[in-house]
């Protein structure tokens, strides 16, 4: 199966990055099919001699299959996609796809576009992020409600900050291209609804589960963890608590995934064990297990992380039922193949990559690690088995963790040893709570027990997170270094497990290349000198960078808001390998003036009177912040400058006015909210 999966992945990647004409894909596919059939019509002797050609044809068939999947899924190739049919001021009819989720200032829901109405009505496909003003919306709107929107939709855009998450691509992979904030007079509710029975049942079931959890678990933090652990509902989670789980390496507990499916699968196997002596159970068990696993998957929202796990375990269950010898590698490849057939863009899902890396790592390494130590004591033996699984899971996920998250949980082993069994116990008690929920007295007792266990787990995670050096931050590596790390791991593993000396030589070579690249990176960053104006909505945020240090200029609230820092500023600082400093040796900032050896930048955050300036001040750039009362004509009289930067603390309507003034005066301009962060070498 792996021989089919790799060409499929290659085809998806080639099509996504090169966007090959569909006619070429069809021609290659047809030629490969013709040659494959022609070879198979030959006699056995010639067929054997041309086996290599058969292999090439099969690879080309699956490469073109992957390319076709990627082509068809791409919105640019869909004539009825909303991204190709929507124009400003057109009306849009959309169906709400989920129950409204309460946010700080709004209610959020996913809307499925049905049609765009301008001069005519055009049926469309695609999703919209809907934000409703907090009023009576929640009582009027629900899953299946159809609304007509008569406010301009805003396209999903990236913040454009260095190293930032590609939010636009993330949304596009989910078929989301627009978002809109709606006041009550911006939409009308249509009388007809658009519901599917199965989806409606799922929404109702999820709502009932949430109601039970909130009724019998009074502590908000405990209730939010219970919701995430049982059905993957994450909207009530405290951001600081989530960060603590992430820092300590146990975020997989609250990101419903293979861990939860594995626990339920293990529970089902345990429950069936007493009945295994009955022959008919052998045939009934796989069907019951699959029904329960997929039932749990859909009630949990059928999010990608749990869908992956459900598909993976489905192949394992089916494999166990029809074969005494199970090839786990084929099962893994088959499940990945199936997922990519339905959604080729899953390949870019970090969860997809981490899930398969973790499972593959456990399959390859856990047995070998477990054999390092032998314990007669059953408790110690269990602890070591769990430790070997935890350690092995980190081996192939480590490069991905460093590449995507730039940190490593130093105490992951100890944290997982406590948190994973505890979360399993909590999951089973939550299932018990749902069963006994009609019995108020019993449900109160079970709910209280659940709350106590979750509070213990939360306090444990927060305590571990508070330990100095429990997390190793700012570990930035690029894609080439990530590949080198994988080659190093493969070489070392091959040497240790199969005693091949050549593998050790290769591993040493890869490690040398890795450290040479790291050293080159450090040298380059030691010499950097630049200014970055970030795109942080409604805020001024500037980093002055000299070598490995930076000085922050901007709103003081950003120094206190850890979420805004982590989302907008931290990725850039990790990418540039910089740490905070009060002063910089080669860049001076005072009185709204930034000076380096060859650049002068002026910061303007208040009105300026040109008559106060005797002669024009020469500047390389002017950064306008905090929505000052001025016009560009005034500034042009006071400054000899040809570059104006308007940051995200200014309203967009004012920026558009300033841009027109700049164009009339033939001055260069840069709008941070529209174009992303501004970077200048100093």
BELHU-V87329 format. One record per pair of residues at least 4 apart in sequence whose C-alpha atoms are under 7 Angstrom apart, sorted by the first residue. I is the first residue (numbers start at 0). J is the second residue. D is the distance in whole Angstrom. If there is no record, write none. Layout:
i->I j->J d->D
i->I j->J d->D
This chain:
i->0 j->4 d->6
i->0 j->329 d->6
i->0 j->332 d->6
i->0 j->333 d->6
i->1 j->5 d->6
i->1 j->329 d->7
i->1 j->332 d->6
i->3 j->7 d->6
i->3 j->61 d->7
i->4 j->8 d->6
i->4 j->332 d->6
i->4 j->336 d->6
i->5 j->9 d->6
i->6 j->10 d->6
i->6 j->58 d->6
i->6 j->61 d->6
i->6 j->62 d->5
i->7 j->11 d->6
i->7 j->61 d->5
i->7 j->62 d->5
i->7 j->64 d->7
i->7 j->65 d->5
i->8 j->12 d->6
i->8 j->65 d->6
i->9 j->13 d->6
i->9 j->62 d->6
i->10 j->14 d->6
i->10 j->62 d->4
i->10 j->63 d->6
i->10 j->64 d->7
i->10 j->65 d->4
i->10 j->66 d->5
i->11 j->15 d->6
i->11 j->65 d->5
i->11 j->66 d->5
i->11 j->69 d->5
i->11 j->343 d->7
i->12 j->16 d->6
i->13 j->17 d->6
i->13 j->66 d->7
i->14 j->18 d->5
i->14 j->19 d->6
i->14 j->66 d->5
i->14 j->69 d->6
i->14 j->70 d->7
i->15 j->69 d->6
i->20 j->24 d->7
i->21 j->25 d->6
i->22 j->26 d->6
i->23 j->27 d->6
i->24 j->28 d->6
i->24 j->63 d->6
i->25 j->29 d->6
i->26 j->30 d->6
i->27 j->31 d->6
i->28 j->32 d->6
i->28 j->59 d->7
i->28 j->60 d->6
i->28 j->63 d->6
i->29 j->33 d->6
i->30 j->34 d->6
i->31 j->35 d->6
i->31 j->56 d->5
i->31 j->59 d->6
i->31 j->60 d->6
i->32 j->36 d->6
i->32 j->56 d->7
i->32 j->60 d->7
i->33 j->37 d->6
i->34 j->38 d->6
i->34 j->56 d->7
i->35 j->39 d->6
i->35 j->53 d->6
i->35 j->56 d->6
i->36 j->40 d->6
i->37 j->41 d->7
i->38 j->46 d->6
i->38 j->53 d->7
i->39 j->46 d->6
i->41 j->45 d->6
i->41 j->46 d->6
i->42 j->46 d->6
i->43 j->47 d->6
i->44 j->48 d->6
i->45 j->49 d->6
i->46 j->50 d->6
i->49 j->53 d->7
i->50 j->54 d->6
i->51 j->55 d->6
i->52 j->56 d->6
i->53 j->57 d->6
i->54 j->58 d->6
i->55 j->59 d->6
i->56 j->60 d->6
i->57 j->61 d->6
i->58 j->62 d->6
i->59 j->63 d->6
i->60 j->64 d->6
i->61 j->65 d->6
i->62 j->66 d->6
i->63 j->67 d->6
i->64 j->68 d->6
i->65 j->69 d->6
i->66 j->70 d->6
i->67 j->71 d->6
i->68 j->72 d->6
i->68 j->343 d->6
i->69 j->73 d->6
i->69 j->343 d->6
i->70 j->76 d->7
i->71 j->76 d->7
i->74 j->80 d->6
i->78 j->83 d->7
i->79 j->84 d->7
i->79 j->122 d->7
i->79 j->123 d->5
i->79 j->124 d->6
i->80 j->84 d->7
i->80 j->123 d->5
i->80 j->124 d->5
i->80 j->125 d->6
i->81 j->85 d->6
i->81 j->123 d->5
i->81 j->124 d->6
i->81 j->125 d->6
i->82 j->176 d->6
i->85 j->89 d->7
i->85 j->115 d->6
i->87 j->151 d->5
i->88 j->150 d->6
i->88 j->151 d->5
i->89 j->115 d->7
i->89 j->116 d->6
i->89 j->117 d->5
i->90 j->115 d->6
i->90 j->116 d->5
i->90 j->117 d->6
i->90 j->147 d->7
i->90 j->148 d->6
i->90 j->149 d->5
i->91 j->112 d->7
i->91 j->114 d->6
i->91 j->115 d->5
i->91 j->116 d->6
i->91 j->147 d->6
i->91 j->148 d->5
i->91 j->149 d->7
i->92 j->112 d->6
i->92 j->113 d->6
i->92 j->114 d->5
i->92 j->115 d->7
i->92 j->145 d->7
i->92 j->146 d->6
i->92 j->147 d->4
i->92 j->148 d->6
i->93 j->110 d->6
i->93 j->111 d->5
i->93 j->112 d->4
i->93 j->113 d->5
i->93 j->145 d->6
i->93 j->146 d->6
i->93 j->147 d->6
i->94 j->110 d->5
i->94 j->111 d->5
i->94 j->112 d->7
i->94 j->143 d->6
i->94 j->144 d->6
i->94 j->145 d->4
i->94 j->146 d->6
i->94 j->193 d->7
i->95 j->108 d->7
i->95 j->109 d->6
i->95 j->110 d->4
i->95 j->111 d->6
i->95 j->141 d->7
i->95 j->142 d->5
i->95 j->143 d->5
i->95 j->144 d->5
i->95 j->145 d->6
i->96 j->109 d->6
i->96 j->110 d->6
i->96 j->111 d->7
i->96 j->142 d->5
i->96 j->143 d->6
i->97 j->108 d->6
i->97 j->109 d->6
i->97 j->141 d->7
i->97 j->142 d->5
i->98 j->108 d->7
i->98 j->141 d->5
i->98 j->142 d->5
i->99 j->106 d->6
i->99 j->107 d->6
i->99 j->108 d->5
i->99 j->137 d->7
i->99 j->141 d->7
i->100 j->106 d->5
i->100 j->107 d->5
i->100 j->108 d->6
i->101 j->105 d->6
i->101 j->106 d->5
i->101 j->107 d->6
i->102 j->106 d->6
i->102 j->107 d->7
i->104 j->133 d->7
i->105 j->130 d->6
i->105 j->131 d->5
i->105 j->132 d->5
i->105 j->133 d->5
i->106 j->130 d->6
i->106 j->131 d->5
i->106 j->132 d->7
i->106 j->133 d->6
i->107 j->129 d->6
i->107 j->130 d->5
i->107 j->131 d->6
i->108 j->128 d->6
i->108 j->129 d->5
i->108 j->130 d->7
i->109 j->126 d->7
i->109 j->127 d->6
i->109 j->128 d->5
i->109 j->129 d->6
i->110 j->126 d->6
i->110 j->127 d->5
i->110 j->128 d->6
i->110 j->129 d->6
i->111 j->125 d->6
i->111 j->126 d->5
i->111 j->127 d->6
i->112 j->123 d->6
i->112 j->124 d->6
i->112 j->125 d->6
i->112 j->126 d->6
i->112 j->127 d->7
i->113 j->122 d->6
i->113 j->123 d->5
i->113 j->124 d->6
i->114 j->120 d->6
i->114 j->121 d->5
i->114 j->122 d->4
i->114 j->123 d->5
i->115 j->120 d->6
i->115 j->121 d->5
i->115 j->122 d->7
i->115 j->123 d->7
i->116 j->120 d->4
i->116 j->121 d->6
i->125 j->174 d->5
i->125 j->175 d->6
i->126 j->174 d->6
i->126 j->175 d->5
i->126 j->176 d->7
i->127 j->175 d->6
i->127 j->176 d->6
i->127 j->177 d->5
i->127 j->178 d->5
i->128 j->177 d->6
i->128 j->178 d->4
i->128 j->179 d->7
i->129 j->178 d->6
i->129 j->179 d->5
i->129 j->180 d->6
i->130 j->179 d->6
i->130 j->180 d->5
i->130 j->181 d->6
i->131 j->136 d->7
i->131 j->180 d->6
i->131 j->181 d->5
i->131 j->182 d->6
i->132 j->181 d->6
i->132 j->182 d->5
i->135 j->139 d->7
i->136 j->140 d->6
i->140 j->144 d->6
i->143 j->192 d->5
i->143 j->193 d->5
i->143 j->194 d->5
i->144 j->192 d->5
i->144 j->193 d->7
i->145 j->188 d->6
i->145 j->189 d->5
i->145 j->191 d->7
i->145 j->192 d->6
i->145 j->193 d->7
i->146 j->186 d->6
i->146 j->187 d->5
i->146 j->188 d->4
i->146 j->189 d->5
i->147 j->186 d->6
i->147 j->187 d->5
i->147 j->188 d->7
i->148 j->185 d->6
i->148 j->186 d->4
i->148 j->187 d->7
i->149 j->185 d->6
i->149 j->186 d->6
i->150 j->185 d->6
i->152 j->177 d->6
i->152 j->178 d->6
i->152 j->179 d->5
i->153 j->177 d->5
i->153 j->178 d->5
i->153 j->179 d->6
i->154 j->176 d->6
i->154 j->177 d->4
i->154 j->178 d->6
i->155 j->167 d->6
i->155 j->176 d->6
i->155 j->177 d->5
i->155 j->178 d->6
i->156 j->167 d->5
i->157 j->165 d->6
i->157 j->166 d->6
i->157 j->167 d->5
i->158 j->534 d->6
i->158 j->675 d->5
i->159 j->163 d->7
i->159 j->534 d->7
i->159 j->675 d->4
i->159 j->676 d->6
i->160 j->533 d->6
i->160 j->534 d->6
i->160 j->567 d->7
i->160 j->571 d->7
i->160 j->675 d->6
i->160 j->676 d->5
i->161 j->570 d->7
i->161 j->571 d->5
i->162 j->570 d->5
i->162 j->571 d->5
i->162 j->574 d->6
i->163 j->567 d->7
i->163 j->570 d->6
i->163 j->571 d->7
i->165 j->169 d->6
i->166 j->170 d->6
i->167 j->171 d->6
i->168 j->172 d->6
i->169 j->173 d->7
i->170 j->174 d->6
i->170 j->175 d->5
i->170 j->176 d->7
i->171 j->175 d->5
i->171 j->176 d->6
i->172 j->344 d->6
i->181 j->185 d->6
i->194 j->199 d->6
i->195 j->199 d->6
i->196 j->200 d->6
i->197 j->201 d->6
i->198 j->202 d->6
i->199 j->203 d->6
i->200 j->204 d->6
i->201 j->205 d->6
i->201 j->297 d->7
i->201 j->298 d->6
i->202 j->206 d->6
i->203 j->207 d->6
i->204 j->208 d->6
i->204 j->298 d->7
i->205 j->209 d->6
i->205 j->298 d->6
i->206 j->210 d->6
i->207 j->211 d->6
i->208 j->212 d->6
i->209 j->213 d->6
i->209 j->226 d->7
i->210 j->214 d->6
i->211 j->215 d->6
i->211 j->436 d->7
i->212 j->216 d->6
i->212 j->222 d->6
i->213 j->217 d->6
i->213 j->222 d->6
i->215 j->442 d->7
i->215 j->443 d->6
i->215 j->446 d->5
i->215 j->447 d->7
i->216 j->221 d->7
i->216 j->222 d->6
i->216 j->446 d->5
i->216 j->447 d->6
i->216 j->450 d->6
i->217 j->222 d->7
i->218 j->222 d->6
i->219 j->223 d->6
i->220 j->224 d->6
i->220 j->236 d->7
i->221 j->225 d->6
i->221 j->450 d->6
i->221 j->453 d->6
i->221 j->454 d->6
i->222 j->226 d->6
i->223 j->227 d->6
i->223 j->235 d->5
i->223 j->236 d->5
i->224 j->228 d->6
i->224 j->236 d->7
i->224 j->253 d->7
i->225 j->229 d->6
i->226 j->230 d->6
i->226 j->231 d->6
i->226 j->232 d->5
i->227 j->231 d->4
i->227 j->232 d->5
i->227 j->233 d->5
i->227 j->253 d->5
i->227 j->254 d->7
i->227 j->255 d->7
i->228 j->252 d->7
i->228 j->253 d->5
i->228 j->255 d->6
i->228 j->426 d->7
i->229 j->426 d->6
i->230 j->298 d->7
i->230 j->299 d->4
i->231 j->254 d->6
i->231 j->255 d->5
i->231 j->299 d->6
i->236 j->241 d->7
i->237 j->241 d->6
i->238 j->242 d->6
i->239 j->243 d->6
i->240 j->244 d->6
i->241 j->245 d->6
i->242 j->246 d->6
i->243 j->247 d->6
i->243 j->460 d->7
i->243 j->461 d->6
i->243 j->464 d->6
i->244 j->248 d->6
i->244 j->249 d->5
i->244 j->250 d->5
i->244 j->460 d->6
i->245 j->249 d->6
i->245 j->250 d->5
i->246 j->408 d->6
i->246 j->464 d->7
i->246 j->470 d->6
i->247 j->408 d->5
i->247 j->410 d->7
i->247 j->411 d->6
i->247 j->414 d->7
i->247 j->463 d->7
i->247 j->464 d->6
i->247 j->470 d->7
i->248 j->408 d->5
i->248 j->411 d->5
i->249 j->415 d->6
i->250 j->254 d->6
i->251 j->255 d->7
i->251 j->256 d->7
i->252 j->422 d->7
i->255 j->259 d->6
i->255 j->304 d->7
i->255 j->305 d->6
i->256 j->260 d->7
i->256 j->304 d->5
i->256 j->305 d->5
i->256 j->308 d->6
i->257 j->261 d->6
i->257 j->305 d->6
i->257 j->308 d->5
i->258 j->262 d->6
i->259 j->263 d->6
i->260 j->264 d->6
i->260 j->292 d->7
i->260 j->308 d->7
i->260 j->309 d->7
i->261 j->265 d->6
i->262 j->266 d->6
i->262 j->423 d->7
i->263 j->267 d->6
i->264 j->268 d->6
i->265 j->269 d->6
i->266 j->270 d->6
i->267 j->271 d->6
i->267 j->288 d->7
i->268 j->272 d->6
i->271 j->275 d->6
i->274 j->280 d->7
i->275 j->280 d->6
i->275 j->281 d->7
i->279 j->283 d->6
i->280 j->284 d->6
i->283 j->287 d->6
i->284 j->288 d->6
i->285 j->289 d->6
i->285 j->316 d->6
i->285 j->317 d->7
i->285 j->320 d->7
i->286 j->290 d->6
i->287 j->291 d->6
i->288 j->292 d->6
i->289 j->293 d->6
i->289 j->313 d->6
i->290 j->294 d->6
i->291 j->295 d->6
i->292 j->296 d->6
i->292 j->309 d->7
i->293 j->297 d->6
i->293 j->309 d->7
i->294 j->298 d->6
i->295 j->299 d->6
i->296 j->300 d->7
i->296 j->301 d->5
i->296 j->305 d->6
i->296 j->306 d->7
i->296 j->309 d->7
i->297 j->301 d->5
i->301 j->305 d->6
i->301 j->306 d->6
i->302 j->306 d->6
i->303 j->307 d->6
i->304 j->308 d->7
i->304 j->350 d->6
i->305 j->309 d->6
i->306 j->310 d->6
i->307 j->311 d->6
i->307 j->338 d->7
i->308 j->312 d->6
i->309 j->313 d->6
i->310 j->314 d->6
i->310 j->334 d->6
i->311 j->315 d->7
i->311 j->331 d->6
i->311 j->334 d->5
i->312 j->316 d->6
i->313 j->317 d->6
i->314 j->318 d->6
i->314 j->330 d->6
i->314 j->334 d->7
i->315 j->319 d->6
i->315 j->330 d->6
i->316 j->320 d->6
i->317 j->321 d->6
i->318 j->322 d->6
i->318 j->325 d->6
i->319 j->323 d->6
i->319 j->325 d->6
i->326 j->330 d->6
i->327 j->331 d->6
i->328 j->332 d->6
i->329 j->333 d->6
i->330 j->334 d->6
i->331 j->335 d->6
i->332 j->336 d->6
i->333 j->337 d->6
i->334 j->338 d->6
i->335 j->339 d->6
i->336 j->340 d->6
i->337 j->341 d->7
i->338 j->342 d->6
i->339 j->343 d->4
i->339 j->345 d->6
i->345 j->351 d->6
i->346 j->351 d->7
i->348 j->352 d->7
i->349 j->353 d->6
i->350 j->354 d->6
i->351 j->355 d->6
i->352 j->356 d->6
i->353 j->357 d->6
i->353 j->396 d->6
i->354 j->358 d->6
i->355 j->359 d->6
i->356 j->360 d->6
i->356 j->395 d->6
i->356 j->396 d->6
i->357 j->361 d->6
i->357 j->392 d->5
i->357 j->393 d->7
i->357 j->395 d->6
i->357 j->396 d->6
i->358 j->362 d->6
i->358 j->392 d->7
i->359 j->363 d->6
i->360 j->364 d->6
i->360 j->391 d->6
i->360 j->392 d->5
i->360 j->394 d->6
i->360 j->395 d->5
i->361 j->365 d->5
i->361 j->388 d->6
i->361 j->391 d->5
i->361 j->392 d->5
i->364 j->368 d->6
i->364 j->391 d->5
i->365 j->369 d->6
i->365 j->387 d->5
i->365 j->388 d->5
i->365 j->391 d->5
i->366 j->370 d->6
i->367 j->371 d->7
i->368 j->387 d->6
i->369 j->383 d->7
i->369 j->384 d->6
i->369 j->387 d->5
i->374 j->379 d->6
i->374 j->380 d->5
i->375 j->380 d->7
i->376 j->380 d->6
i->377 j->381 d->6
i->378 j->382 d->6
i->379 j->383 d->6
i->380 j->384 d->6
i->381 j->385 d->6
i->382 j->386 d->6
i->383 j->387 d->6
i->384 j->388 d->6
i->385 j->389 d->6
i->385 j->416 d->7
i->386 j->390 d->6
i->386 j->412 d->7
i->386 j->416 d->7
i->387 j->391 d->6
i->388 j->392 d->6
i->389 j->393 d->7
i->389 j->412 d->6
i->390 j->394 d->7
i->390 j->412 d->7
i->392 j->396 d->7
i->393 j->397 d->5
i->396 j->400 d->6
i->397 j->401 d->6
i->398 j->402 d->6
i->398 j->481 d->5
i->398 j->484 d->6
i->398 j->485 d->7
i->399 j->403 d->6
i->400 j->404 d->5
i->400 j->405 d->7
i->401 j->405 d->4
i->401 j->406 d->6
i->401 j->407 d->7
i->401 j->474 d->6
i->401 j->475 d->6
i->401 j->476 d->7
i->402 j->475 d->7
i->402 j->476 d->5
i->402 j->477 d->6
i->402 j->481 d->7
i->405 j->472 d->6
i->405 j->473 d->5
i->405 j->474 d->5
i->405 j->475 d->5
i->406 j->470 d->7
i->406 j->471 d->5
i->406 j->472 d->4
i->406 j->473 d->6
i->406 j->474 d->5
i->407 j->470 d->6
i->407 j->471 d->5
i->407 j->472 d->7
i->408 j->469 d->6
i->408 j->470 d->5
i->408 j->471 d->6
i->409 j->469 d->5
i->409 j->470 d->5
i->409 j->471 d->6
i->410 j->414 d->6
i->410 j->469 d->6
i->411 j->415 d->6
i->412 j->416 d->6
i->413 j->417 d->7
i->414 j->418 d->6
i->415 j->419 d->5
i->417 j->421 d->6
i->418 j->422 d->6
i->418 j->456 d->7
i->419 j->423 d->6
i->420 j->424 d->6
i->421 j->425 d->6
i->422 j->426 d->6
i->423 j->427 d->6
i->424 j->428 d->6
i->425 j->429 d->6
i->425 j->449 d->6
i->425 j->452 d->7
i->426 j->430 d->6
i->427 j->431 d->6
i->428 j->432 d->6
i->428 j->449 d->7
i->429 j->433 d->6
i->429 j->449 d->7
i->430 j->434 d->6
i->431 j->435 d->6
i->432 j->436 d->6
i->432 j->442 d->6
i->432 j->445 d->6
i->432 j->446 d->6
i->435 j->441 d->7
i->435 j->442 d->6
i->436 j->442 d->5
i->438 j->442 d->6
i->439 j->443 d->6
i->440 j->444 d->7
i->441 j->445 d->6
i->442 j->446 d->6
i->443 j->447 d->6
i->444 j->448 d->6
i->445 j->449 d->6
i->446 j->450 d->6
i->447 j->451 d->6
i->448 j->452 d->6
i->449 j->453 d->6
i->450 j->454 d->6
i->451 j->455 d->6
i->452 j->456 d->6
i->453 j->457 d->6
i->454 j->458 d->6
i->455 j->459 d->6
i->456 j->460 d->6
i->457 j->461 d->6
i->458 j->462 d->6
i->459 j->463 d->6
i->460 j->464 d->6
i->461 j->465 d->6
i->462 j->466 d->7
i->463 j->469 d->7
i->464 j->469 d->6
i->473 j->573 d->5
i->475 j->573 d->6
i->475 j->574 d->6
i->476 j->480 d->6
i->476 j->481 d->7
i->477 j->481 d->6
i->478 j->482 d->6
i->479 j->483 d->6
i->480 j->484 d->6
i->480 j->513 d->6
i->481 j->485 d->6
i->482 j->486 d->6
i->483 j->487 d->6
i->483 j->509 d->6
i->483 j->513 d->6
i->484 j->488 d->6
i->485 j->489 d->6
i->486 j->490 d->6
i->486 j->509 d->7
i->487 j->491 d->6
i->487 j->506 d->5
i->487 j->509 d->6
i->487 j->510 d->6
i->488 j->492 d->6
i->489 j->493 d->6
i->490 j->494 d->6
i->490 j->502 d->5
i->490 j->503 d->6
i->490 j->505 d->6
i->490 j->506 d->5
i->491 j->495 d->6
i->491 j->502 d->7
i->491 j->503 d->6
i->491 j->506 d->6
i->492 j->496 d->6
i->493 j->497 d->5
i->493 j->498 d->7
i->493 j->499 d->7
i->493 j->502 d->6
i->494 j->498 d->5
i->494 j->499 d->5
i->494 j->500 d->6
i->494 j->502 d->5
i->494 j->503 d->6
i->500 j->504 d->7
i->501 j->505 d->6
i->502 j->506 d->6
i->503 j->507 d->6
i->504 j->508 d->6
i->505 j->509 d->6
i->506 j->510 d->6
i->507 j->511 d->6
i->508 j->512 d->6
i->509 j->513 d->6
i->510 j->514 d->6
i->511 j->515 d->6
i->512 j->516 d->6
i->513 j->517 d->6
i->514 j->518 d->6
i->515 j->519 d->6
i->516 j->520 d->6
i->517 j->521 d->6
i->518 j->522 d->6
i->519 j->523 d->6
i->520 j->524 d->6
i->521 j->525 d->6
i->522 j->526 d->7
i->523 j->527 d->7
i->524 j->546 d->6
i->524 j->547 d->6
i->524 j->575 d->7
i->524 j->576 d->7
i->525 j->546 d->4
i->525 j->547 d->6
i->526 j->546 d->5
i->527 j->545 d->6
i->527 j->546 d->5
i->528 j->544 d->5
i->528 j->545 d->5
i->528 j->546 d->6
i->528 j->680 d->6
i->528 j->681 d->5
i->529 j->543 d->6
i->529 j->544 d->5
i->529 j->545 d->7
i->529 j->679 d->6
i->529 j->680 d->4
i->529 j->681 d->5
i->530 j->542 d->6
i->530 j->543 d->5
i->530 j->544 d->6
i->530 j->678 d->6
i->530 j->679 d->5
i->530 j->680 d->6
i->530 j->681 d->7
i->531 j->541 d->6
i->531 j->542 d->5
i->531 j->543 d->7
i->531 j->676 d->7
i->531 j->677 d->6
i->531 j->678 d->5
i->531 j->679 d->7
i->532 j->540 d->6
i->532 j->541 d->5
i->532 j->542 d->7
i->532 j->676 d->5
i->532 j->677 d->5
i->532 j->678 d->7
i->533 j->540 d->5
i->533 j->541 d->6
i->533 j->676 d->5
i->533 j->677 d->7
i->534 j->646 d->7
i->534 j->647 d->6
i->534 j->671 d->6
i->534 j->672 d->6
i->534 j->675 d->6
i->534 j->676 d->5
i->535 j->540 d->7
i->535 j->567 d->6
i->535 j->647 d->6
i->536 j->647 d->5
i->536 j->648 d->6
i->537 j->647 d->5
i->537 j->648 d->4
i->537 j->649 d->7
i->538 j->554 d->6
i->538 j->647 d->6
i->538 j->648 d->4
i->539 j->553 d->5
i->539 j->554 d->6
i->539 j->624 d->6
i->539 j->646 d->7
i->539 j->647 d->7
i->539 j->648 d->5
i->540 j->552 d->6
i->540 j->553 d->4
i->540 j->554 d->7
i->541 j->551 d->6
i->541 j->552 d->5
i->541 j->553 d->6
i->542 j->549 d->6
i->542 j->550 d->6
i->542 j->551 d->5
i->542 j->552 d->6
i->543 j->549 d->5
i->543 j->550 d->5
i->543 j->551 d->6
i->544 j->548 d->6
i->544 j->549 d->4
i->544 j->550 d->7
i->545 j->549 d->6
i->545 j->583 d->6
i->545 j->585 d->7
i->547 j->576 d->6
i->547 j->577 d->4
i->547 j->578 d->6
i->548 j->577 d->5
i->548 j->578 d->5
i->548 j->579 d->6
i->548 j->580 d->6
i->549 j->577 d->6
i->549 j->578 d->6
i->549 j->579 d->5
i->549 j->580 d->6
i->550 j->579 d->6
i->550 j->580 d->6
i->550 j->581 d->6
i->550 j->582 d->6
i->550 j->583 d->7
i->556 j->560 d->6
i->557 j->563 d->7
i->557 j->564 d->6
i->560 j->564 d->6
i->561 j->565 d->6
i->562 j->566 d->6
i->563 j->567 d->6
i->564 j->568 d->5
i->564 j->569 d->6
i->565 j->569 d->5
i->568 j->572 d->6
i->569 j->573 d->6
i->570 j->574 d->6
i->571 j->575 d->6
i->572 j->576 d->6
i->572 j->577 d->5
i->573 j->577 d->7
i->583 j->587 d->7
i->585 j->595 d->6
i->586 j->594 d->6
i->586 j->595 d->5
i->587 j->593 d->6
i->587 j->594 d->5
i->587 j->595 d->6
i->588 j->592 d->6
i->588 j->593 d->5
i->588 j->594 d->6
i->589 j->593 d->7
i->591 j->601 d->6
i->591 j->602 d->5
i->591 j->603 d->7
i->592 j->600 d->6
i->592 j->601 d->5
i->592 j->602 d->6
i->593 j->599 d->6
i->593 j->600 d->5
i->593 j->601 d->6
i->594 j->598 d->6
i->594 j->599 d->5
i->594 j->600 d->7
i->595 j->599 d->7
i->595 j->681 d->6
i->597 j->681 d->7
i->598 j->619 d->6
i->598 j->681 d->6
i->599 j->618 d->5
i->599 j->619 d->5
i->600 j->618 d->6
i->600 j->619 d->6
i->600 j->620 d->5
i->600 j->621 d->6
i->601 j->618 d->7
i->601 j->620 d->6
i->601 j->621 d->5
i->601 j->622 d->6
i->602 j->621 d->6
i->602 j->622 d->5
i->602 j->623 d->6
i->603 j->622 d->6
i->603 j->623 d->5
i->603 j->624 d->6
i->604 j->623 d->6
i->604 j->624 d->5
i->604 j->625 d->5
i->604 j->626 d->7
i->604 j->627 d->6
i->605 j->627 d->5
i->605 j->628 d->7
i->606 j->627 d->5
i->606 j->628 d->5
i->606 j->629 d->5
i->607 j->629 d->7
i->609 j->633 d->6
i->609 j->636 d->6
i->609 j->637 d->5
i->612 j->637 d->6
i->615 j->636 d->7
i->615 j->637 d->5
i->615 j->638 d->5
i->615 j->639 d->6
i->616 j->637 d->6
i->616 j->638 d->5
i->616 j->639 d->6
i->617 j->638 d->6
i->617 j->639 d->5
i->617 j->640 d->6
i->618 j->638 d->7
i->618 j->639 d->6
i->618 j->640 d->5
i->619 j->640 d->6
i->619 j->642 d->7
i->620 j->640 d->6
i->620 j->641 d->7
i->620 j->642 d->5
i->620 j->643 d->6
i->621 j->642 d->6
i->621 j->643 d->5
i->621 j->644 d->6
i->622 j->643 d->6
i->622 j->644 d->5
i->622 j->645 d->6
i->623 j->644 d->6
i->623 j->645 d->5
i->623 j->646 d->6
i->624 j->645 d->7
i->624 j->646 d->6
i->624 j->648 d->6
i->624 j->649 d->6
i->625 j->648 d->5
i->625 j->649 d->6
i->626 j->648 d->7
i->626 j->649 d->5
i->626 j->650 d->7
i->629 j->633 d->7
i->630 j->634 d->7
i->630 j->657 d->7
i->631 j->635 d->6
i->631 j->657 d->6
i->631 j->660 d->6
i->631 j->661 d->7
i->632 j->636 d->7
i->633 j->637 d->7
i->634 j->638 d->6
i->635 j->639 d->7
i->641 j->666 d->5
i->641 j->667 d->6
i->642 j->666 d->6
i->642 j->667 d->5
i->642 j->668 d->6
i->643 j->667 d->6
i->643 j->668 d->5
i->643 j->669 d->6
i->644 j->668 d->6
i->644 j->669 d->5
i->644 j->670 d->6
i->645 j->654 d->7
i->645 j->669 d->6
i->645 j->670 d->5
i->645 j->671 d->6
i->646 j->670 d->6
i->646 j->671 d->5
i->646 j->672 d->7
i->647 j->671 d->6
i->647 j->672 d->5
i->649 j->653 d->7
i->649 j->654 d->7
i->650 j->654 d->6
i->651 j->655 d->6
i->652 j->656 d->6
i->653 j->657 d->6
i->654 j->658 d->6
i->655 j->659 d->6
i->656 j->660 d->7
i->657 j->661 d->6
i->658 j->662 d->6
i->658 j->668 d->7
i->659 j->663 d->6
i->660 j->664 d->6
i->661 j->665 d->6
i->661 j->666 d->5
i->661 j->667 d->7
i->661 j->668 d->7
i->662 j->666 d->6
i->670 j->674 d->6
i->671 j->675 d->5
i->671 j->676 d->6
i->671 j->677 d->7
